[in-house]
């Protein structure tokens, strides 16, 4: 069991760690992260549009399998969007910018 002093020392040592990109790499890191974010957002939007189109086509042509696949696709897109936001929060928590 940790004592109060040990907990304070551990918290101070973890709070004092500020990860930084190597000199000259921050610009490229920001650019790469920006590309990845926009690519994921684009793929999520494309997946949502395709899923909605599947639902619409299934309803118009009385094809229940297409509607079901579109609904499942839309659910997967929503779950992926939630996971994307969660992962961004975790990465920002690890890397941080408050140093």
PyMOL commands that set and color helices and strands:
alter all, ss='L'
color gray80, all
select helices_A, chain A and resi 4-15+26-60+64-95
alter helices_A, ss='H'
color red, helices_A
deselect
rebuild
show_as cartoon
